Amino acid sequence: MLAGHWYIPNDPELAADTQRRFALCAAYNANGGAAVEDRTGILAELLGSVGERVNIRPPFQCDYGAYISIGDRTFVNFNAVFLDVAPITIGSDVQIGPNVQLLTPIHELDTERRRAGWERGEPITIGDNVWLGGGVIVCPGVTIGENTVVGAGAVVTRDLPAGVLAVGNPARVIRTLEPPDAPPGTAASREGTAAREGTASSPEGASEEPPGASG
């Protein structure tokens, strides 16, 4: 499964992993009113790797949990769905809005094989300091580079480079984001300014936030 090969998910071992996930997700979500620190132990048991000061607001759902890795200080808002039949790797200082879906499974286009239950997965990677607005869907096999912002409701079907603003369905890059520490007059600063000016006639490009961003 993790190698990305086609498989049928009725294997007894996978069923046992699913039961484990079901019990841990239920316990985590039932403790939604508890302090973050009180939920940390459940989260550490559920997920493959959890950094320091990670906050996932319940309810949260996943396929297995063991194949999800989350870096330090990452925040995940309500109703996240992370389907991890392939690895999901989330960096540090990531902001994830409500109702975001990270979806690694792929089902067969062939009707008979799909009816038989064949599926496979492709990994998802989210770089450091990424912001995914509310309702963003990230499709199988996608990598999003560090410091990138994805506007609310976008559907990300292909890789996004670092340091850009992307919106829409399918998500498209509409501007480059100036590095926060780029001194005025540097190449990085000029590049960011040029990108903003190039999209100034567009309401999306003129905005300092991803259109409709939430969370």
C-alpha positions as CSV (number, residue, x, y, z in Angstrom):
1,M,0.0,0.0,0.0
2,L,2.6,2.5,1.1
3,A,4.7,1.7,-2.0
4,G,1.9,3.1,-4.2
5,H,0.9,-0.2,-5.8
6,W,-2.6,-1.3,-6.5
7,Y,-4.3,-3.2,-3.6
8,I,-7.7,-4.2,-2.3
9,P,-8.2,-2.8,1.2
10,N,-10.0,-5.8,2.7
11,D,-6.8,-7.2,4.2
12,P,-7.2,-8.4,7.8
13,E,-4.1,-6.4,8.9
14,L,-5.5,-3.2,7.4
15,A,-8.8,-3.9,9.0
16,A,-7.1,-4.1,12.4
17,D,-5.3,-0.8,11.7
18,T,-8.6,0.7,10.8
19,Q,-10.1,-0.4,14.1
20,R,-7.2,1.1,16.0
21,R,-7.7,4.4,14.2
22,F,-11.4,4.4,14.8
23,A,-10.9,3.9,18.6
24,L,-8.2,6.6,18.9
25,C,-10.1,9.2,16.7
26,A,-13.2,8.6,18.8
27,A,-11.3,9.1,22.0
28,Y,-9.6,12.3,20.6
29,N,-12.8,13.8,19.3
30,A,-14.7,13.0,22.5
31,N,-12.1,15.1,24.4
32,G,-12.7,18.2,22.3
33,G,-13.4,20.3,25.4
34,A,-10.1,19.3,27.0
35,A,-6.9,21.4,27.0
36,V,-4.5,20.8,24.1
37,E,-2.0,19.2,26.5
38,D,-4.6,16.7,27.7
39,R,-5.2,15.5,24.1
40,T,-1.5,15.3,23.2
41,G,-1.1,11.7,24.4
42,I,-3.9,10.4,22.2
43,L,-2.6,12.3,19.2
44,A,0.9,11.0,19.7
45,E,-0.5,7.4,19.8
46,L,-2.7,8.0,16.7
47,L,-0.2,9.7,14.4
48,G,3.2,8.5,13.1
49,S,5.0,11.6,14.2
50,V,3.9,14.8,16.0
51,G,6.1,17.8,16.7
52,E,6.0,20.2,19.7
53,R,3.0,22.4,20.3
54,V,0.9,20.9,17.5
55,N,-2.8,21.8,17.9
56,I,-5.5,19.8,16.0
57,R,-9.0,21.0,16.8
58,P,-11.6,18.1,17.0
59,P,-13.3,16.6,15.1
60,F,-10.4,15.1,13.2
61,Q,-10.6,12.0,10.9
62,C,-8.0,10.0,9.1
63,D,-7.6,6.5,7.5
64,Y,-4.8,5.1,9.6
65,G,-3.0,7.9,11.3
66,A,0.3,6.0,11.5
67,Y,1.3,7.4,8.1
68,I,0.8,11.1,9.0
69,S,3.8,13.3,10.2
70,I,3.2,16.8,11.5
71,G,6.0,19.3,12.4
72,D,6.3,21.7,15.3
73,R,3.8,24.5,16.0
74,T,1.4,23.4,13.2
75,F,-2.3,24.3,13.7
76,V,-5.2,22.3,12.2
77,N,-8.7,23.7,12.5
78,F,-12.0,21.9,12.8
79,N,-13.2,19.0,10.6
80,A,-9.9,18.1,8.9
81,V,-9.9,14.9,6.9
82,F,-6.5,13.3,6.2
83,L,-6.7,10.1,4.2
84,D,-3.3,8.5,4.7
85,V,-3.2,5.3,2.5
86,A,0.1,6.9,1.5
87,P,2.3,9.1,3.6
88,I,1.1,12.6,4.5
89,T,4.0,14.9,5.6
90,I,3.2,18.3,7.0
91,G,6.0,20.7,8.0
92,S,6.4,23.1,10.9
93,D,4.4,26.3,11.4
94,V,1.7,25.2,9.0
95,Q,-1.8,26.8,9.3
96,I,-4.7,24.6,8.1
97,G,-8.2,26.0,8.0
98,P,-11.4,24.3,8.7
99,N,-12.8,21.5,6.5
100,V,-9.5,20.9,4.7
101,Q,-9.0,17.5,3.0
102,L,-5.7,15.9,2.3
103,L,-6.5,12.9,0.1
104,T,-3.9,10.3,-0.9
105,P,-6.2,7.5,-2.3
106,I,-6.7,6.9,-6.0
107,H,-9.4,4.6,-7.4
108,E,-9.4,2.8,-10.7
109,L,-10.9,4.4,-13.8
110,D,-11.6,1.0,-15.2
111,T,-15.1,0.2,-14.1
112,E,-14.6,-3.5,-13.4
113,R,-11.4,-3.0,-11.3
114,R,-13.1,-0.1,-9.4
115,R,-16.1,-2.4,-8.7
116,A,-13.7,-5.0,-7.4
117,G,-12.2,-2.4,-4.9
118,W,-8.8,-1.8,-6.3
119,E,-7.1,1.4,-5.1
120,R,-3.6,2.8,-4.5
121,G,-2.2,6.0,-2.9
122,E,0.3,8.8,-3.7
123,P,1.9,10.8,-0.9
124,I,1.2,14.4,0.0
125,T,3.8,16.8,1.3
126,I,3.1,20.2,2.8
127,G,6.1,22.4,3.3
128,D,7.0,24.6,6.3
129,N,4.9,27.8,7.0
130,V,2.2,26.9,4.4
131,W,-1.3,28.3,4.9
132,L,-4.2,26.3,3.6
133,G,-7.5,28.3,3.7
134,G,-10.8,26.8,4.7
135,G,-12.2,24.0,2.5
136,V,-9.0,23.4,0.5
137,I,-8.7,20.0,-1.1
138,V,-5.2,18.6,-1.8
139,C,-5.2,15.7,-4.3
140,P,-3.0,12.6,-4.3
141,G,0.7,13.0,-5.1
142,V,0.8,16.8,-4.5
143,T,3.7,18.7,-3.0
144,I,3.2,22.3,-1.8
145,G,6.4,24.3,-1.3
146,E,7.2,26.2,1.9
147,N,5.7,29.6,2.6
148,T,2.9,29.1,0.0
149,V,-0.7,30.2,0.6
150,V,-3.7,28.4,-0.9
151,G,-7.0,30.3,-0.9
152,A,-10.2,29.0,0.6
153,G,-12.0,26.4,-1.5
154,A,-9.1,25.7,-3.9
155,V,-8.6,22.2,-5.3
156,V,-4.8,21.5,-5.6
157,T,-4.3,18.9,-8.3
158,R,-0.6,19.6,-9.1
159,D,2.5,20.6,-7.2
160,L,2.8,24.2,-6.1
161,P,6.2,25.9,-5.8
162,A,7.4,27.7,-2.6
163,G,6.4,31.2,-1.8
164,V,3.3,31.7,-4.0
165,L,-0.4,32.5,-3.7
166,A,-2.7,30.0,-5.4
167,V,-6.5,30.0,-5.7
168,G,-9.2,28.3,-7.7
169,N,-10.3,25.0,-9.0
170,P,-7.9,23.7,-10.1
171,A,-5.6,25.8,-8.0
172,R,-3.5,28.2,-10.1
173,V,-0.6,30.5,-9.0
174,I,-1.6,34.2,-9.2
175,R,1.4,35.9,-7.6
176,T,4.7,35.4,-5.9
177,L,4.8,36.2,-2.2
178,E,7.6,38.5,-1.1
179,P,9.8,36.8,1.6
180,P,9.0,38.6,4.9
181,D,12.7,39.2,5.6
182,A,13.6,40.5,2.1
183,P,15.1,44.0,2.5
184,P,13.7,46.7,0.1
185,G,15.6,46.9,-3.1
186,T,16.9,43.3,-3.1
187,A,16.3,40.9,-5.9
188,A,13.8,39.0,-3.8
189,S,11.9,42.2,-3.0
190,R,11.9,43.4,-6.6
191,E,10.6,40.0,-7.7
192,G,7.7,40.1,-5.2
193,T,6.8,43.7,-6.1
194,A,6.8,42.9,-9.8
195,A,4.6,39.9,-9.2
196,R,2.1,42.0,-7.3
197,E,2.1,44.8,-9.9
198,G,1.5,42.2,-12.6
199,T,-1.7,41.1,-11.0
200,A,-2.9,44.5,-9.6
201,S,-5.7,44.7,-12.2
202,S,-7.2,41.5,-10.7
203,P,-9.1,41.7,-7.4
204,E,-7.5,38.4,-6.3
205,G,-4.0,39.7,-7.1
206,A,-4.5,43.0,-5.4
207,S,-5.5,41.3,-2.1
208,E,-3.1,40.9,0.7
209,E,-4.9,37.7,1.7
210,P,-5.9,34.7,-0.3
211,P,-9.4,35.4,-1.6
212,G,-12.0,34.1,0.8
213,A,-9.3,32.6,3.0
214,S,-10.5,31.4,6.4
215,G,-9.0,29.7,9.3
